[in-house]
């Protein structure tokens, strides 16, 4: 008896499990959701809509979409001209700067000490020049006196009023005084050269000290900050990247088979997905060298600055390929239920929700890839 009861409960459990499984299958198969739209058209209502239009077959442009990146047309990499430790970075990404605004301060203690030593060198060289000047004046005075004595003694000697020994002594003194003047002149020239050299050292030290403060060479916006206080800066290492505000371009990669159709100064459209906008662009430059891996050329296209458009954003360059026929309807004719795209279509006086698949948007219209054949009467939403 107990075995029969166990067998009965076992069969009942299996039947209950099977029933639950069938309910799940029917539920997932949408048998309990009568309002779910089926793949075929579903009749909705008999009352005609307020606005109607017709699907049409039109020639639409065909494009090759070359992917690219929005960049600043003018981008400046700010770097140091000397090696030094960074003390302060005055800006952050997004800040706007004017020409001459300080951007980065470097440690200038050693440079200031070098300038002070150079100035001391100028003072010492100036003192030596003054001493050389005094020596030259004294030598010239001695020379004038020796020259006068020599001339007078020679006159006396010619008149037999002075001996030959007196003339020789006067001549010797004259020559010595003349040699001292030449030596003093050389000392004066060397002192002047020393002053000039010391002045150059001061000038160089002052310029180097000025390099410790890095300023903006042009007005712009800070795009990237690549250094922080405490970092070591050296020539060639980028510290900041500045970009000119409002000057943008798209760097797109165009496949080699189409590069002949992209001409410099030609006008092409640029699609920005994030903004859902199509901008008018002008080809500025075509890099005359293809990437050997992707077989594409880089095309630089100038684009207008619009609100919300920033460097680094994704864009597509629309390269025209020709035209093709397609079924199009007004964009307002499409309505959505979840991810389904539907169009209300009139047939025999009744209106149906017709499933469609859409494609490109062209000037207020949208391409219908499937679901319509053209010349259908459709409803248009307000």
DRENSE-30284 format. One line per 4 residues: number of its first residue (from 1); their letters; for each residue x, y, z of C-alpha. Coordinates in pm, whole numbers. Layout:
BEGIN
NUM = A = X/Y/Z  ...
END
This chain:
BEGIN
1 = XXXX = 0/0/0  281/243/91  458/167/-237  145/254/-434
5 = XXXX = 112/586/-246  477/672/-319  425/583/-684  114/800/-697
9 = XXXX = 295/1103/-546  588/1051/-782  358/1056/-1088  177/1360/-948
13 = XXXX = 511/1546/-899  619/1467/-1254  285/1588/-1388  309/1911/-1190
17 = XXXX = 664/1975/-1313  555/1911/-1672  264/2153/-1629  495/2427/-1495
21 = XXXX = 734/2369/-1788  448/2403/-2039  330/2725/-1874  683/2871/-1903
25 = XXXX = 707/2769/-2268  370/2929/-2350  464/3244/-2157  798/3291/-2330
29 = XXXX = 626/3221/-2662  395/3519/-2599  77/3305/-2601  -54/3504/-2300
33 = XXXX = 30/3850/-2448  -233/3921/-2705  -114/4282/-2756  238/4184/-2869
37 = XXXX = 299/4293/-3226  360/3999/-3454  606/4013/-3744  322/4061/-3994
41 = XXXX = 108/4375/-4017  -162/4411/-3750  -487/4598/-3799  -512/4887/-3556
45 = XXXX = -809/5113/-3634  -1061/5219/-3894  -1041/5595/-3831  -799/5768/-4072
49 = XXXX = -522/5984/-3919  -522/6363/-3946  -206/6382/-4160  -108/6142/-4434
53 = XXXX = 166/6109/-4692  294/5854/-4943  607/5647/-4942  815/5724/-5250
57 = XXXX = 1099/5572/-5444  1374/5831/-5485  1735/5856/-5587  1940/5908/-5271
61 = XXXX = 2313/5975/-5244  2542/5686/-5154  2840/5760/-4927  3152/5592/-4808
65 = XXXX = 3185/5668/-4439  3550/5728/-4350  3593/5717/-3973  3799/5986/-3808
69 = XXXX = 3869/6193/-3498  3795/6558/-3427  4112/6753/-3350  4214/7111/-3294
73 = XXXX = 4350/7277/-3609  4608/7464/-3401  4768/7259/-3125  5068/7383/-2927
77 = XXXX = 5289/7160/-2714  5431/7365/-2428  5773/7252/-2307  6063/7395/-2109
81 = XXXX = 6375/7544/-2269  6592/7457/-1971  6614/7167/-1729  6461/7229/-1390
85 = XXXX = 6225/7109/-1120  5862/7221/-1158  5740/7437/-869  5389/7534/-986
89 = XXXX = 5151/7456/-1272  4903/7742/-1293  4637/7593/-1525  4405/7295/-1561
93 = XXXX = 4244/7137/-1870  3961/7358/-1990  4118/7684/-1868  4149/7965/-2120
97 = XXXX = 4473/8164/-2131  4587/8485/-2294  4918/8550/-2465  5184/8605/-2199
101 = XXXX = 4995/8442/-1912  5225/8236/-1682  5167/7863/-1718  5449/7686/-1532
105 = XXXX = 5709/7802/-1278  6043/7619/-1252  6290/7625/-964  6511/7931/-1034
109 = XXXX = 6740/7946/-729  7047/7823/-916  6968/8051/-1209  6929/8350/-978
113 = XXXX = 7265/8271/-814  7423/8247/-1158  7284/8589/-1248  7415/8737/-924
117 = XXXX = 7764/8597/-993  7750/8736/-1345  7660/9079/-1216  7951/9064/-973
121 = XXXX = 8173/8977/-1268  8050/9289/-1448  8134/9502/-1145  8485/9354/-1126
125 = XXXX = 8540/9399/-1501  8421/9760/-1478  8666/9827/-1193  8952/9680/-1400
129 = XXXX = 8850/9900/-1690  8862/10207/-1469  9208/10110/-1346  9323/10055/-1704
133 = XXXX = 9183/10395/-1796  9375/10564/-1518  9694/10380/-1621  9646/10488/-1981
137 = XXXX = 9597/10852/-1880  9910/10840/-1667  10112/10672/-1945  9996/10931/-2195
141 = XXXX = 10096/11212/-1960  10444/11059/-1916  10467/11013/-2293  10379/11376/-2360
145 = XXXX = 10648/11491/-2116  10908/11248/-2255  10827/11352/-2611  10866/11719/-2519
149 = XXXX = 11200/11654/-2343  11327/11452/-2639  11242/11725/-2888  11399/11997/-2675
153 = XXXX = 11716/11792/-2615  11746/11718/-2987  11721/12090/-3061  11993/12161/-2808
157 = XXXX = 12204/11882/-2954  12170/12028/-3304  12286/12362/-3160  12569/12185/-2977
161 = XXXX = 12415/12290/-2644  12362/11927/-2529  12580/11624/-2537  12512/11304/-2726
165 = XXXX = 12461/11126/-2398  12182/11371/-2304  12016/11306/-2640  12040/10931/-2597
169 = XXXX = 11886/10946/-2248  11600/11167/-2370  11539/10936/-2667  11538/10628/-2440
173 = XXXX = 11287/10792/-2204  11069/10886/-2503  11068/10529/-2639  10993/10381/-2298
177 = XXXX = 10701/10622/-2249  10569/10537/-2594  10589/10163/-2517  10405/10218/-2188
181 = XXXX = 10128/10401/-2372  10091/10108/-2615  10087/9866/-2322  9826/10076/-2142
185 = XXXX = 9612/10085/-2457  9626/9705/-2479  9529/9682/-2112  9240/9920/-2177
189 = XXXX = 9122/9713/-2476  9142/9393/-2270  8946/9557/-1990  8675/9672/-2234
193 = XXXX = 8656/9321/-2380  8623/9185/-2024  8334/9422/-1956  8160/9315/-2279
197 = XXXX = 8210/8946/-2201  8078/8994/-1849  7778/9179/-1993  7705/8885/-2225
201 = XXXX = 7722/8648/-1930  7471/8866/-1744  7245/8873/-2049  7259/8495/-2088
205 = XXXX = 7194/8443/-1717  6898/8680/-1734  6753/8496/-2034  6798/8161/-1859
209 = XXXX = 6625/8302/-1550  6339/8417/-1769  6302/8062/-1904  6216/7951/-1550
213 = XXXX = 5872/8109/-1604  5694/7942/-1896  5427/8165/-2050  5161/8122/-2319
217 = XXXX = 5289/8220/-2662  4934/8253/-2798  4583/8276/-2660  4408/7941/-2636
221 = XXXX = 4252/7671/-2422  4434/7411/-2215  4361/7071/-2368  4592/6850/-2160
225 = XXXX = 4809/6887/-1849  5104/6647/-1869  5312/6752/-1568  5269/6817/-1198
229 = XXXX = 5470/7006/-935  5783/6812/-842  5832/6666/-1189  6154/6734/-1376
233 = XXXX = 6117/6942/-1691  6366/6940/-1977  6373/7067/-2334  6144/6861/-2558
237 = XXXX = 5930/6716/-2278  5567/6837/-2325  5418/6989/-2012  5089/7124/-2148
241 = XXXX = 4894/7109/-2472  4712/7426/-2581  4455/7442/-2857  4310/7737/-3041
245 = XXXX = 3943/7779/-2945  3692/7735/-3227  3937/7595/-3483  3855/7228/-3536
249 = XXXX = 3912/6966/-3803  3836/6599/-3866  4128/6367/-3939  3963/6087/-4138
253 = XXXX = 4109/5769/-4288  3997/5726/-4650  4065/5398/-4829  4309/5416/-5115
257 = XXXX = 4050/5333/-5383  3868/5663/-5319  4159/5899/-5263  4132/6039/-5618
261 = XXXX = 3780/6162/-5547  3889/6360/-5239  4042/6684/-5366  4200/6964/-5167
265 = XXXX = 3960/7257/-5102  3659/7042/-5195  3352/7049/-4970  3232/6729/-4801
269 = XXXX = 2990/6652/-4523  3099/6535/-4179  2868/6335/-3953  2910/6367/-3575
273 = XXXX = 2725/6078/-3413  2735/6214/-3057  2560/6535/-3161  2342/6373/-3429
277 = XXXX = 2452/6648/-3667  2593/6668/-4018  2837/6954/-4071  2975/7109/-4388
281 = XXXX = 3350/7052/-4410  3631/7172/-4636  3926/6950/-4726  4242/7128/-4609
285 = XXXX = 4504/6863/-4666  4546/6512/-4801  4855/6340/-4662  5030/6196/-4970
289 = XXXX = 5132/5872/-4801  4920/5567/-4726  4930/5358/-4411  5078/5023/-4526
293 = XXXX = 4868/4831/-4272  4522/4981/-4325  4580/5103/-4685  4420/5436/-4601
297 = XXXX = 4513/5801/-4646  4469/6067/-4377  4243/6349/-4495  4220/6666/-4283
301 = XXXX = 3885/6845/-4312  3810/7182/-4152  3473/7186/-3974  3279/7463/-3799
305 = XXXX = 3277/7483/-3421  2934/7396/-3280  2813/7369/-2924  2913/7040/-2765
309 = XXXX = 3183/6955/-3021  3525/6890/-2867  3861/6751/-2984  3884/6375/-2952
313 = XXXX = 3522/6307/-3049  3432/6050/-3314  3320/6156/-3661  3264/6023/-4012
317 = XXXX = 3366/6184/-4339  3096/6122/-4603  3267/6059/-4938  3007/6054/-5221
321 = XXXX = 2995/5736/-5431  2696/5817/-5652  2321/5759/-5620  2085/5466/-5576
325 = XXXX = 1710/5417/-5558  1544/5366/-5220  1203/5383/-5055  1178/5689/-4832
329 = XXXX = 916/5826/-4594  897/6137/-4373  1081/6090/-4043  759/6168/-3854
333 = XXXX = 594/5865/-4015  809/5631/-3804  695/5548/-3452  860/5313/-3209
337 = XXXX = 751/5045/-2964  1061/4938/-2778  1313/4855/-3048  1048/4798/-3313
341 = XXXX = 1003/5050/-3594  648/5085/-3728  459/5278/-3993  80/5310/-4011
345 = XXXX = -21/5200/-4361  -367/5225/-4524  -502/4916/-4698  -861/4874/-4820
349 = XXXX = -977/5159/-4596  -819/5013/-4285  -500/5125/-4107  -235/4878/-4007
353 = XXXX = 87/4893/-3807  353/4772/-4047  695/4664/-3922  979/4832/-4110
357 = XXXX = 1354/4858/-4096  1503/5201/-4153  1837/5321/-4286  1984/5665/-4354
361 = XXXX = 1823/5999/-4278  1817/6242/-4571  1687/6599/-4526  1386/6522/-4307
365 = XXXX = 1319/6187/-4469  1435/5840/-4375  1521/5541/-4589  1306/5227/-4547
369 = XXXX = 1513/4915/-4608  1227/4667/-4573  852/4666/-4507  741/4909/-4779
373 = XXXX = 762/4901/-5158  676/5263/-5237  351/5452/-5311  182/5330/-4990
377 = XXXX = -43/5574/-4809  99/5627/-4462  16/5826/-4147  236/6114/-4034
381 = XX = 255/6218/-3670  223/6583/-3568
END
